[in-house]
Structures are given as C-alpha cells and as structure tokens.
Amino acid sequence: MSSSSTSMTIEEIDRLFYCTECKVVFLFSSDAIDHETASGHPRMQEMAFEE
C-alpha cells in the first residue's frame, strides 16, 4: 500500500476579487486566476479589507 501526500497552499483572506465581466466574487487569488484562465475574462478588481 502506498501513501500519497497532498499539498495544500494556505492563502490569507485579506481581500475580495471581483470579475467585472460576470460579477462573480472570489475570496482566493488562486480561484480568481483560475476564473480568468477558464473564462477569458481579463478584468478582475481587488478590494482589500480595511483594518
């Protein structure tokens, strides 16, 4: 039996990512980048949380 390890990247949630083309909101930059790649929507806005 072989053991497989999974790798997880931890991202800090300090801003929202908003697609100006289809109005979808993302919490993680990796999801926003995946959306840009898959949909071809090049215009993403970042909205930082205020402290």
Secondary structure, 3 states (H helix, E strand, C coil): CCCCCCCCCCCCCCEEEEECCCCCEECCHHHHHHHHHHHCCCCEEEEECCC
